[in-house]
Amino acid sequence: MSAATAAPALATSALHALTDPFAQTLMQRALLEVLLLAAVGGTLGCWIVLGGLSYGAESLAHGMFPGLVLAALAGVPLLLGGAAGILVAALAVGVATRSGRSGLGRPGRIGRDDATAVVVTTLFGLGALLALSPAAPLGVQTLLFGDVLGTTPGDLLAGAALVAAVLVALWLAHPRLLAAGFDRPAARGLGISPALVDALLLTLLALAVLVAVQGLGNLLAVAVLVAPAAAARLLTRRLAPMMALAVLLGALAGLGGLYLSYYASVAAGAAIALLLVGVYLVARVVAASGIRKGPAVPAG
């Protein structure tokens, strides 16, 4: 084969390699799900990282696990089970925080992080016990690692509705989020309650986790909400570029994960999470080279 004919043949082969995976309907739906996750993970994830709520994101994902398992066993939508699981986890954390003891036997309150750790560990263990019991259907175990390739049209519609609600809420609350993020004492002087802003972020975080857990599972959902934003923060100091870059990185990692799943025959959710971590590690290397410039974004 001459060089003149080899180049077009190589280009055609590369084009087929890029397009063949998405000739299947299930891969097309998985791609749409990945793009939804990138959109919500990139935008909301920036506020999660800046506000120091990454632990809260992981706690919500793990705390909702029993609700997801019970929903799967009962044959009801996972969104309902996840929402119920989050509500139970939040109430349990509140009760544990208020009813604890601290100091040398003196009555008091244990820290919120301590209460959260105890409650989440208990709930996740309960969910694992239900999911891994011999009587549980085989499909229940996929709740741990997700099944983005099993995304249904109903999942896409529900996910799109939740993502739209989160993005609209972020847009409407943007001035308050900025005020509370830059200077919490000054925000109070402007009549903005940082506590209410935190409550809003946690509520939106719960909605985002409900979207992410369907595709990436209970163990991997937090990756798409934290890793792209954390990587973007290493590469830029301005909020708007940070959000745009986080969305782009999330989309690229999701797309790459689908290709890896297709050609290497590995789990799609795990492949996406692996690439998200890889994106963050690359960002750390780039940031260490001193490329990042511009004014700093608020740290929370």
TORDRENKE-919795 format. One line per field, with one value per residue: residue number from 1; x, z, y of N, C-alpha, C in turn. Coordinates in Angstrom, 1 decimal. Layout:
TORDRENKE-919795
nr = c(NUM	...)
n.xx = c(X	...)
n.zz = c(Z	...)
n.yy = c(Y	...)
ca.xx = c(X	...)
ca.zz = c(Z	...)
ca.yy = c(Y	...)
c.xx = c(X	...)
c.zz = c(Z	...)
c.yy = c(Y	...)
//
This chain:
TORDRENKE-919795
nr = c(1	2	3	4	5	6	7	8	9	10	11	12	13	14	15	16	17	18	19	20	21	22	23	24	25	26	27	28	29	30	31	32	33	34	35	36	37	38	39	40	41	42	43	44	45	46	47	48	49	50	51	52	53	54	55	56	57	58	59	60	61	62	63	64	65	66	67	68	69	70	71	72	73	74	75	76	77	78	79	80	81	82	83	84	85	86	87	88	89	90	91	92	93	94	95	96	97	98	99	100	101	102	103	104	105	106	107	108	109	110	111	112	113	114	115	116	117	118	119	120	121	122	123	124	125	126	127	128	129	130	131	132	133	134	135	136	137	138	139	140	141	142	143	144	145	146	147	148	149	150	151	152	153	154	155	156	157	158	159	160	161	162	163	164	165	166	167	168	169	170	171	172	173	174	175	176	177	178	179	180	181	182	183	184	185	186	187	188	189	190	191	192	193	194	195	196	197	198	199	200	201	202	203	204	205	206	207	208	209	210	211	212	213	214	215	216	217	218	219	220	221	222	223	224	225	226	227	228	229	230	231	232	233	234	235	236	237	238	239	240	241	242	243	244	245	246	247	248	249	250	251	252	253	254	255	256	257	258	259	260	261	262	263	264	265	266	267	268	269	270	271	272	273	274	275	276	277	278	279	280	281	282	283	284	285	286	287	288	289	290	291	292	293	294	295	296	297	298	299	300)
n.xx = c(0.9	0.6	1.9	0.1	-2.3	-2.4	-2.7	-5.4	-6.8	-5.9	-7.0	-9.7	-10.0	-9.4	-11.6	-13.7	-13.1	-13.6	-16.3	-17.7	-18.3	-20.5	-22.6	-24.4	-27.4	-27.5	-25.0	-25.2	-27.1	-25.7	-23.7	-25.1	-25.9	-23.5	-22.7	-24.6	-23.9	-21.3	-22.0	-23.5	-21.7	-19.4	-20.2	-21.7	-19.8	-17.6	-18.4	-18.7	-16.1	-14.8	-16.2	-15.5	-17.0	-16.6	-16.4	-19.0	-20.3	-19.5	-20.5	-23.3	-23.7	-23.0	-24.6	-27.2	-27.4	-28.8	-31.4	-31.4	-31.0	-33.3	-35.2	-34.6	-35.1	-37.8	-38.8	-39.3	-38.8	-35.3	-34.7	-36.6	-36.0	-33.4	-33.7	-35.3	-33.4	-31.4	-32.8	-33.3	-30.6	-29.7	-31.4	-30.6	-27.9	-28.3	-29.6	-27.7	-25.6	-26.7	-27.2	-25.0	-22.0	-19.4	-15.9	-14.6	-16.6	-18.5	-21.7	-22.5	-22.0	-21.1	-18.8	-19.9	-18.7	-17.8	-20.3	-21.4	-19.7	-20.1	-22.9	-23.0	-21.3	-22.7	-25.1	-24.2	-23.1	-25.4	-26.8	-25.0	-25.2	-27.8	-27.7	-25.8	-26.7	-27.6	-30.3	-30.8	-31.5	-29.3	-28.8	-28.9	-26.3	-25.1	-25.6	-23.6	-21.4	-22.5	-24.2	-23.8	-24.1	-26.5	-28.4	-31.6	-34.3	-36.1	-34.5	-32.7	-34.5	-35.4	-32.9	-32.1	-34.0	-33.5	-30.8	-31.3	-32.8	-30.9	-28.9	-30.4	-31.0	-28.5	-27.8	-29.7	-29.0	-26.5	-25.3	-25.6	-24.1	-21.6	-21.1	-21.2	-19.2	-16.8	-16.6	-17.8	-18.5	-19.0	-21.1	-23.2	-23.6	-24.8	-27.2	-27.4	-27.6	-25.0	-25.4	-27.8	-27.1	-25.2	-27.0	-28.5	-26.6	-26.1	-28.5	-28.8	-26.6	-27.4	-29.4	-27.7	-26.2	-28.1	-28.5	-25.9	-25.4	-26.9	-25.6	-22.8	-22.8	-22.9	-20.4	-18.7	-19.8	-19.2	-16.8	-17.2	-18.3	-16.4	-13.6	-13.3	-13.7	-11.9	-9.5	-9.7	-9.6	-6.9	-5.8	-6.8	-7.5	-9.8	-13.3	-15.4	-14.0	-13.0	-15.3	-16.2	-14.0	-14.0	-16.4	-15.7	-13.5	-14.7	-16.5	-14.7	-13.3	-15.5	-16.2	-13.9	-13.8	-16.0	-15.1	-12.9	-14.2	-15.6	-13.6	-11.7	-13.2	-14.1	-15.6	-17.8	-18.4	-16.3	-14.1	-14.6	-14.4	-11.7	-10.4	-11.1	-9.8	-7.2	-7.2	-7.2	-4.7	-3.0	-3.5	-2.4	0.3	0.6	-0.1	2.0	4.0	3.8	2.1	-0.5	-2.4	-3.7	-6.2	-7.0	-9.6	-12.4	-11.9	-13.9)
n.zz = c(0.0	-0.9	0.3	-0.3	-0.3	2.1	4.1	3.9	4.5	7.0	8.4	8.0	9.4	12.0	12.3	12.3	14.7	16.5	16.2	16.1	18.7	19.6	17.9	19.0	20.8	23.6	24.3	23.4	25.1	27.4	27.0	27.0	29.6	30.9	30.0	31.3	34.0	33.9	33.5	35.9	37.8	37.3	37.7	40.2	41.6	41.9	43.8	45.9	46.4	46.9	49.2	51.0	51.2	50.5	52.0	53.0	50.6	50.1	52.3	52.0	49.7	50.6	52.8	51.8	50.8	51.9	51.4	48.6	48.1	49.3	47.6	45.2	45.8	46.3	43.9	43.2	41.9	41.9	42.6	44.4	46.6	47.1	47.8	50.1	51.7	52.0	53.5	55.9	56.7	57.1	59.2	61.2	61.6	62.7	65.1	66.3	66.7	68.5	70.7	71.8	73.9	75.4	76.3	79.6	80.4	80.7	80.1	76.7	73.3	70.5	67.8	64.6	62.4	63.6	64.4	61.8	60.6	62.2	61.8	58.9	58.4	59.7	58.3	55.7	56.1	56.7	54.3	52.6	53.8	53.2	50.4	49.7	50.6	50.4	49.5	48.0	44.7	41.9	40.5	42.3	43.4	41.6	42.4	44.0	42.3	40.1	36.8	34.1	31.5	31.5	31.5	31.2	29.1	30.9	33.1	32.0	31.5	34.2	35.3	33.8	34.5	37.2	37.1	35.6	37.5	39.6	38.3	37.6	40.1	41.1	39.4	40.1	42.8	42.7	43.3	46.1	46.8	46.0	47.7	50.3	50.0	49.5	51.7	54.6	57.1	56.1	54.4	56.1	57.0	54.7	54.8	54.1	54.9	55.8	56.8	55.6	53.0	53.0	53.6	51.3	49.4	50.3	49.9	47.1	46.6	47.5	45.5	43.3	43.9	43.7	41.0	40.1	41.3	40.0	37.6	38.2	40.6	44.2	45.4	43.7	42.9	44.1	42.9	40.4	41.3	42.7	41.8	39.0	39.6	41.6	40.2	38.3	39.9	40.6	38.3	37.5	38.8	38.7	39.1	37.1	34.7	36.1	36.6	33.9	33.0	34.7	34.0	31.3	31.8	33.2	31.3	29.3	30.7	31.2	28.6	27.7	29.5	28.7	26.1	27.0	28.4	26.3	24.5	26.1	27.6	30.2	33.4	33.0	34.8	36.7	35.0	34.2	36.7	37.3	35.3	36.0	38.4	37.3	35.7	37.8	39.0	36.8	36.6	39.0	38.5	36.4	37.7	39.6	38.0	37.9	36.2	36.6	36.9	37.8	39.9	43.1	43.8	46.2	49.2	50.6)
n.yy = c(-1.2	2.2	5.3	7.3	6.1	4.9	6.9	7.9	5.5	5.0	7.1	6.6	4.2	5.1	6.8	5.0	3.6	5.6	6.1	3.6	2.4	4.0	3.4	1.7	1.7	1.5	2.5	5.1	6.2	5.9	7.7	10.2	10.2	10.4	12.9	14.5	14.0	15.1	17.8	18.5	17.7	19.2	21.9	22.1	20.7	22.5	24.3	22.5	21.7	24.2	24.9	23.0	20.6	18.0	15.7	15.6	15.0	12.4	11.1	11.4	9.9	7.3	7.0	6.8	4.3	2.0	2.7	2.7	0.0	-1.2	-0.1	-1.2	-3.9	-3.8	-3.1	-0.4	3.0	3.9	6.5	7.3	5.6	6.4	9.0	8.7	7.4	9.3	11.2	9.8	9.3	12.0	12.8	10.9	11.6	14.1	13.5	11.9	13.7	15.5	13.9	12.9	12.4	14.2	15.0	14.2	12.2	14.1	15.6	16.4	17.3	15.3	15.8	16.9	15.6	13.3	12.1	11.9	10.0	7.7	7.2	7.0	4.8	2.8	2.8	2.2	-0.3	-1.7	-1.5	-2.9	-5.4	-6.1	-6.1	-8.0	-10.3	-13.8	-14.1	-11.9	-10.4	-10.8	-8.5	-6.4	-6.0	-4.3	-1.8	-0.9	-0.3	0.8	1.1	2.3	1.7	0.5	2.4	3.7	5.2	6.4	6.8	8.7	10.9	11.4	12.0	14.2	16.1	16.5	17.4	19.8	21.2	21.5	23.1	25.4	26.3	26.8	28.9	30.9	31.3	32.2	34.9	34.9	32.6	33.4	35.6	34.4	32.6	34.2	36.0	35.3	36.7	39.3	38.7	38.2	40.7	41.8	40.7	38.0	34.7	32.6	30.0	29.2	29.2	27.1	25.0	25.0	24.2	21.6	20.4	20.6	19.1	16.6	16.0	15.9	13.7	11.7	11.6	10.9	8.4	6.5	6.0	5.6	4.3	3.5	3.6	5.0	7.3	9.8	10.5	11.9	14.2	15.5	15.1	16.3	19.0	19.5	19.1	21.1	23.3	23.3	24.2	26.7	29.9	31.4	31.6	31.2	30.2	27.9	26.4	25.9	24.4	22.3	21.0	20.3	18.6	16.5	15.6	14.7	12.7	10.9	10.2	9.0	6.9	5.4	4.6	3.1	1.1	-0.2	-1.1	-2.5	-4.1	-3.7	-2.7	0.0	2.2	1.9	2.4	5.0	6.4	5.8	7.2	9.8	10.1	9.9	12.3	14.2	13.7	14.3	17.0	17.9	17.5	19.3	21.7	21.9	22.7	25.3	26.7	27.8	30.7	34.0	35.6	34.4	32.0	31.8	30.0	28.9)
ca.xx = c(0.0	1.4	1.7	-1.0	-3.6	-2.3	-3.2	-6.9	-7.2	-5.7	-8.0	-11.0	-9.9	-9.5	-13.0	-14.5	-12.8	-14.2	-17.8	-18.3	-19.0	-21.8	-23.6	-25.3	-28.3	-27.1	-23.8	-25.7	-27.8	-24.6	-23.0	-25.9	-25.9	-22.1	-22.7	-25.4	-23.0	-20.3	-22.6	-23.8	-20.5	-18.5	-20.7	-21.9	-18.6	-16.7	-18.9	-18.4	-14.7	-14.5	-16.9	-15.1	-18.1	-16.3	-16.7	-20.4	-20.8	-19.2	-21.4	-24.6	-23.7	-22.9	-25.8	-28.4	-27.3	-29.9	-32.6	-31.3	-31.2	-34.7	-36.0	-34.4	-35.7	-39.2	-39.2	-39.7	-37.7	-34.2	-34.7	-37.4	-35.3	-32.2	-34.2	-35.6	-32.1	-30.7	-33.5	-33.0	-29.2	-29.6	-32.0	-29.8	-26.8	-28.7	-29.9	-26.4	-24.9	-27.3	-27.4	-23.7	-21.3	-18.0	-15.1	-14.4	-17.9	-19.5	-22.7	-22.2	-22.3	-20.0	-18.7	-20.7	-17.9	-17.8	-21.6	-21.6	-18.9	-20.8	-24.1	-22.8	-20.7	-23.7	-26.1	-23.6	-23.0	-26.7	-27.1	-24.2	-25.7	-29.0	-27.3	-24.9	-27.3	-28.0	-31.6	-30.9	-31.2	-27.9	-28.7	-28.7	-24.9	-24.6	-25.8	-22.3	-20.5	-23.3	-24.3	-24.1	-24.5	-27.9	-29.3	-32.9	-34.8	-36.7	-33.3	-32.3	-35.5	-35.3	-31.6	-32.1	-34.9	-32.7	-29.7	-31.8	-33.2	-29.7	-28.3	-31.2	-30.9	-27.1	-27.8	-30.4	-28.3	-25.0	-24.8	-25.5	-23.0	-20.3	-21.0	-20.9	-17.9	-15.7	-16.5	-19.0	-19.0	-19.6	-22.4	-24.2	-24.0	-25.7	-28.5	-27.3	-27.2	-24.2	-26.0	-28.8	-26.4	-24.7	-28.1	-28.9	-25.6	-26.2	-29.7	-28.4	-25.6	-28.2	-30.0	-26.7	-25.8	-29.1	-28.2	-24.6	-25.4	-27.5	-24.6	-21.5	-22.9	-22.8	-19.0	-18.0	-20.6	-18.5	-15.7	-17.6	-18.7	-15.2	-12.4	-13.1	-13.6	-10.6	-8.5	-9.9	-9.1	-5.5	-5.4	-7.2	-7.9	-11.0	-14.5	-16.1	-13.1	-12.9	-16.5	-16.1	-12.9	-14.4	-17.4	-15.0	-12.7	-15.7	-17.0	-13.6	-13.1	-16.6	-16.1	-12.7	-14.2	-16.8	-14.2	-12.1	-15.1	-15.9	-12.5	-11.0	-14.2	-14.1	-16.8	-17.8	-18.3	-15.0	-13.2	-14.8	-13.8	-10.3	-9.9	-11.3	-8.6	-6.1	-7.3	-6.8	-3.3	-2.3	-3.7	-1.5	1.6	0.6	-0.1	3.3	5.0	3.6	1.4	-1.7	-2.3	-4.9	-6.6	-7.5	-11.0	-12.6	-11.6	-15.1)
ca.zz = c(0.0	-1.0	1.3	-0.7	0.0	3.5	5.0	4.0	5.1	8.5	8.9	8.0	10.5	13.2	12.4	12.8	16.1	17.4	16.1	16.3	20.0	19.8	17.0	19.9	21.6	25.1	24.4	23.2	26.3	28.4	26.7	27.5	31.1	31.3	29.8	32.4	35.2	33.8	33.7	37.3	38.6	37.1	38.2	41.6	42.2	42.2	45.1	46.9	46.7	47.6	50.5	51.8	51.4	49.8	53.0	53.0	49.4	50.2	53.4	51.5	48.8	51.4	53.8	51.1	50.2	52.3	50.7	47.2	48.1	49.5	46.5	44.2	46.2	46.2	42.5	43.0	41.3	42.8	43.0	45.6	47.6	47.4	48.5	51.5	52.3	52.3	54.6	57.1	57.1	57.7	60.6	62.1	61.9	63.6	66.4	66.9	67.1	69.7	71.9	72.2	75.1	75.1	77.5	80.5	80.9	80.9	79.0	75.6	71.9	69.7	66.6	63.5	61.6	64.3	64.2	60.4	60.4	62.8	61.1	57.6	58.4	60.1	57.2	54.6	56.4	56.6	52.9	52.1	54.3	52.4	48.9	49.5	51.2	49.4	49.0	47.1	43.3	41.5	40.0	43.4	43.7	40.7	43.0	44.5	41.2	39.0	35.5	33.2	30.2	31.6	31.6	30.5	28.8	32.1	33.9	31.4	31.8	35.6	35.6	33.1	35.3	38.4	36.7	35.3	38.8	40.3	37.5	37.7	41.5	41.3	38.7	40.9	44.0	42.4	44.1	47.5	46.9	46.0	49.0	51.4	49.7	49.6	53.0	55.4	58.0	55.3	53.8	57.2	57.0	53.6	55.0	53.6	55.9	55.3	57.1	54.6	51.8	53.2	53.5	49.9	48.7	50.7	49.3	45.7	46.6	47.6	44.2	42.3	44.2	43.2	39.6	39.9	41.8	39.0	36.6	38.8	41.8	45.5	45.8	42.8	42.6	44.5	42.0	39.4	41.9	43.4	41.0	38.0	40.2	42.3	39.2	37.7	40.9	40.5	37.0	37.3	40.0	38.5	39.3	35.8	34.0	36.9	36.3	32.6	32.9	35.4	33.1	30.2	32.3	33.5	30.0	28.6	31.5	31.0	27.2	27.7	30.3	27.8	25.1	27.6	28.7	25.1	23.8	27.0	28.2	31.7	33.9	32.5	35.9	37.2	34.0	34.3	38.0	37.2	34.5	36.7	39.3	36.5	35.4	38.9	39.1	35.8	37.0	40.1	37.9	35.7	38.7	40.2	37.1	38.0	35.0	37.0	37.1	38.1	41.3	43.8	44.1	47.6	49.7	51.3)
ca.yy = c(0.0	3.4	6.4	8.1	5.4	4.5	7.9	7.9	4.2	5.1	8.1	5.9	3.3	5.9	7.3	3.9	3.3	6.6	6.1	2.3	2.2	4.7	2.9	1.0	2.5	1.6	3.4	6.5	6.6	6.0	9.0	11.2	10.1	10.9	14.4	15.0	13.9	16.1	19.2	18.8	17.5	20.3	23.2	22.0	20.3	23.6	24.8	21.5	21.8	25.5	25.0	21.9	19.7	16.7	14.6	15.5	14.3	11.0	10.7	11.3	8.7	6.0	6.9	6.5	3.0	1.1	3.1	2.2	-1.5	-1.5	0.3	-2.2	-5.1	-3.6	-2.8	1.0	3.8	4.1	7.9	7.4	4.9	7.2	10.2	8.3	7.0	10.6	11.8	9.0	9.6	13.3	12.7	10.1	12.4	15.2	12.9	11.4	14.9	16.1	13.0	12.3	12.9	14.6	15.2	13.1	11.7	15.2	15.7	17.3	16.9	14.9	16.6	16.5	14.7	12.0	11.6	11.5	8.8	6.6	6.9	6.5	3.5	1.9	2.6	1.5	-1.7	-2.3	-1.7	-4.0	-6.7	-6.4	-6.3	-9.1	-11.5	-14.8	-13.9	-10.7	-10.6	-10.5	-7.1	-5.4	-5.7	-3.3	-0.5	-0.5	0.2	1.4	0.4	3.4	1.1	0.1	3.6	3.7	6.5	7.0	7.3	9.9	11.9	11.8	12.6	15.5	17.0	16.8	18.3	21.1	21.8	21.9	24.2	26.6	26.8	27.4	30.2	31.9	31.6	32.6	36.0	34.5	31.7	34.2	36.4	33.5	32.0	35.1	36.6	34.9	37.8	40.4	38.2	38.4	42.2	42.0	40.0	36.7	33.7	31.5	28.7	28.8	28.9	25.8	24.1	24.9	23.4	20.2	20.0	20.4	17.9	15.4	15.8	15.5	12.3	10.8	11.4	10.2	7.0	5.6	5.6	5.2	3.4	4.1	3.7	5.8	8.6	11.0	10.9	12.8	15.4	16.1	15.0	17.3	20.4	19.6	19.2	22.5	24.3	23.3	24.7	28.0	30.6	32.1	30.7	30.8	29.2	26.7	25.6	25.4	23.4	21.1	20.3	19.7	17.4	15.5	15.0	13.9	11.4	10.1	9.7	8.1	5.7	4.6	3.9	2.0	0.0	-0.9	-1.8	-3.3	-5.0	-3.5	-2.0	1.4	3.1	1.9	3.0	6.5	6.8	5.7	8.3	11.0	10.2	10.2	13.7	15.0	13.5	15.1	18.4	18.2	17.7	20.6	22.8	21.9	23.3	26.8	27.3	28.4	32.1	34.7	35.8	33.1	31.8	31.7	28.6	28.4)
c.xx = c(0.9	1.0	0.4	-2.3	-3.6	-2.9	-4.7	-7.4	-7.0	-6.7	-9.4	-11.1	-10.1	-10.9	-13.9	-14.3	-13.5	-15.8	-18.4	-19.0	-20.3	-22.8	-24.7	-26.1	-27.9	-25.9	-24.2	-26.3	-26.7	-23.9	-23.8	-25.9	-24.5	-22.1	-23.5	-24.6	-21.9	-20.8	-22.9	-22.6	-19.5	-18.9	-20.9	-20.6	-17.6	-17.1	-18.6	-17.0	-14.3	-15.1	-16.5	-16.1	-17.9	-16.7	-18.3	-21.0	-20.6	-20.2	-22.8	-24.7	-23.8	-24.2	-27.1	-28.4	-28.4	-31.2	-32.6	-31.6	-32.6	-35.5	-35.8	-35.1	-37.3	-39.7	-39.7	-38.5	-36.5	-34.1	-35.5	-36.6	-34.1	-32.6	-34.6	-34.4	-31.4	-31.4	-33.3	-31.6	-29.1	-30.3	-31.2	-28.5	-27.1	-29.0	-28.6	-25.6	-25.4	-27.3	-26.1	-23.2	-19.9	-17.2	-15.0	-15.7	-18.9	-20.5	-22.3	-22.6	-21.0	-20.0	-19.6	-20.0	-18.0	-19.2	-21.9	-20.9	-19.6	-22.0	-23.9	-22.2	-21.8	-24.7	-25.5	-23.4	-24.3	-27.1	-26.3	-24.7	-26.9	-28.6	-26.6	-25.5	-27.6	-29.3	-31.8	-30.7	-29.8	-27.8	-28.5	-27.3	-24.4	-24.8	-24.5	-21.4	-21.2	-23.4	-24.7	-24.5	-26.0	-28.8	-30.5	-33.4	-35.5	-35.6	-32.8	-33.2	-35.4	-34.0	-31.6	-32.9	-34.1	-31.5	-30.2	-32.2	-31.9	-29.0	-29.1	-31.0	-29.5	-27.1	-28.5	-29.7	-26.9	-24.5	-24.6	-24.3	-21.7	-20.1	-20.6	-19.5	-16.7	-15.5	-17.8	-19.4	-19.6	-20.9	-23.5	-24.6	-24.8	-27.0	-28.5	-26.8	-26.3	-24.7	-27.0	-28.2	-25.8	-25.8	-28.6	-27.9	-25.8	-27.5	-29.4	-27.4	-26.4	-28.9	-28.9	-26.2	-26.8	-28.9	-27.0	-24.7	-26.0	-26.5	-23.3	-21.6	-22.6	-21.3	-18.3	-18.6	-19.9	-17.4	-16.1	-18.0	-17.5	-14.0	-12.3	-13.0	-12.3	-9.4	-8.5	-9.4	-7.6	-4.9	-5.8	-7.6	-9.2	-12.2	-15.1	-15.2	-13.0	-14.1	-16.5	-15.1	-13.3	-15.5	-16.7	-14.2	-13.6	-16.2	-16.0	-13.3	-14.2	-16.6	-15.0	-13.1	-15.1	-16.0	-13.4	-12.9	-15.4	-14.8	-11.7	-11.9	-14.1	-15.3	-16.7	-17.6	-16.9	-14.0	-13.3	-14.1	-12.3	-9.7	-10.1	-10.2	-7.4	-6.0	-6.8	-5.2	-2.5	-2.4	-2.7	-0.1	1.7	0.7	1.3	4.3	4.8	2.9	0.2	-1.5	-3.6	-5.2	-7.2	-9.0	-11.2	-12.4	-12.8	-15.5)
c.zz = c(0.0	0.1	1.0	-0.3	1.5	4.4	5.1	4.7	6.6	9.1	9.0	9.2	11.9	13.4	12.9	14.2	17.0	17.4	16.3	17.6	20.2	18.7	17.8	20.7	23.0	25.3	24.2	24.4	27.4	28.2	27.2	29.0	31.6	31.1	30.9	33.7	35.1	34.0	35.2	38.2	38.5	37.8	39.7	42.3	42.6	43.6	46.2	47.3	47.4	49.0	51.4	52.2	50.8	50.7	53.0	51.8	49.6	51.3	52.8	50.6	49.6	52.3	53.1	50.6	50.6	51.6	49.2	47.1	48.3	48.3	45.4	44.5	46.1	44.8	42.3	42.5	42.4	43.3	44.3	46.8	48.1	48.2	50.0	52.3	52.8	53.5	55.9	57.6	57.7	59.1	61.6	62.5	62.9	65.0	67.1	67.4	68.4	70.9	72.4	73.5	74.8	76.4	78.3	81.2	81.1	79.8	78.0	74.3	71.2	68.5	65.5	62.6	62.3	64.2	62.8	60.1	61.0	62.1	59.7	57.5	58.8	58.9	56.0	54.8	56.3	55.1	52.3	52.5	53.5	50.9	48.7	50.1	50.1	48.7	48.0	45.7	42.9	41.1	41.1	43.6	42.8	41.3	43.6	43.5	40.0	37.7	34.5	31.8	30.3	31.8	30.7	30.1	30.0	33.0	33.4	31.7	33.2	35.9	35.0	33.9	36.6	38.1	36.4	36.6	39.5	39.6	37.7	39.1	41.7	40.6	39.5	42.2	43.9	43.2	45.6	47.8	46.9	47.2	50.1	51.2	49.9	51.0	53.8	56.4	57.2	54.7	54.8	57.2	55.8	53.7	54.4	54.7	55.4	55.6	56.1	53.3	51.8	53.0	52.1	49.2	49.1	50.1	47.8	45.6	46.6	46.2	43.2	42.6	43.7	41.7	39.4	40.3	40.9	38.0	37.2	40.0	43.1	45.8	44.9	42.4	42.9	43.6	41.0	40.0	42.6	42.4	39.9	38.6	40.9	41.3	38.6	38.6	40.9	39.3	36.8	38.7	39.9	38.5	38.0	35.0	34.8	36.6	34.9	32.4	33.6	34.6	32.0	30.6	32.6	32.3	29.3	29.4	31.3	29.6	27.2	28.4	29.4	26.7	25.8	28.0	27.4	24.5	24.8	27.8	29.7	32.1	33.5	33.7	36.5	36.3	34.1	35.6	37.9	36.4	35.2	37.7	38.5	36.1	36.5	39.1	38.1	36.1	38.1	39.5	37.2	36.6	39.4	39.3	37.1	36.9	35.5	37.3	37.4	39.5	41.8	43.9	45.6	48.0	50.4	52.3)
c.yy = c(1.2	4.4	7.2	7.4	5.0	5.6	8.0	6.6	4.3	6.1	7.4	4.9	4.0	6.4	6.2	3.6	4.3	6.5	4.7	2.1	2.8	4.4	2.1	2.0	2.6	2.5	4.9	7.0	6.8	7.4	10.2	11.3	10.7	12.4	15.1	15.1	14.9	17.5	19.5	18.6	18.7	21.6	23.1	21.6	21.4	24.2	23.8	21.6	23.0	25.6	23.9	20.9	18.3	15.5	14.5	14.8	12.8	10.4	10.5	10.1	7.4	5.9	6.6	5.1	2.0	1.4	2.6	0.7	-1.8	-1.2	-0.7	-3.5	-5.0	-3.3	-1.4	1.8	4.0	5.6	8.0	6.7	5.8	8.4	9.9	8.0	8.3	11.2	11.1	9.3	11.0	13.4	12.0	10.9	13.5	14.6	12.5	12.6	15.5	15.2	12.4	12.9	13.2	14.9	14.0	12.7	12.9	15.2	16.7	16.8	16.4	15.7	16.0	15.5	13.3	11.3	11.1	10.2	7.6	6.2	6.4	5.1	2.5	1.7	1.9	0.0	-2.4	-2.5	-2.8	-5.4	-7.1	-6.8	-7.6	-10.4	-12.5	-14.6	-12.7	-11.0	-10.2	-9.0	-6.1	-5.0	-4.6	-1.9	0.0	0.2	0.8	0.6	1.5	2.9	0.6	1.2	3.5	5.1	7.2	7.5	8.6	11.1	12.4	12.5	14.0	16.5	17.4	17.7	19.7	21.9	22.3	23.1	25.5	27.2	27.4	28.8	31.3	32.3	32.0	33.8	35.7	33.5	32.4	35.0	35.5	32.9	32.9	35.6	36.4	36.0	38.9	40.0	38.4	39.8	42.6	41.3	38.6	35.7	32.6	30.1	28.2	28.5	27.5	24.7	23.9	24.0	21.9	19.6	19.7	19.2	16.6	15.0	15.3	14.0	11.3	10.6	10.6	8.7	6.0	5.1	5.1	4.4	4.2	4.4	4.7	7.1	9.8	11.5	12.0	14.2	16.2	16.2	16.1	18.7	20.5	19.8	20.6	23.5	24.4	24.1	26.2	28.6	31.4	31.2	30.3	29.9	27.9	25.8	25.0	24.3	22.1	20.3	19.6	18.5	16.2	14.8	14.2	12.6	10.4	9.4	8.7	6.8	4.8	3.9	2.8	0.8	-0.9	-1.7	-2.7	-4.2	-4.9	-2.7	-0.5	2.4	3.1	2.6	4.5	7.0	6.8	6.9	9.7	11.2	10.6	11.7	14.6	14.9	14.3	16.6	18.8	18.4	19.0	21.8	23.0	22.6	24.8	27.5	28.1	29.9	32.7	34.8	34.6	33.2	31.6	30.2	28.1	29.4)
//
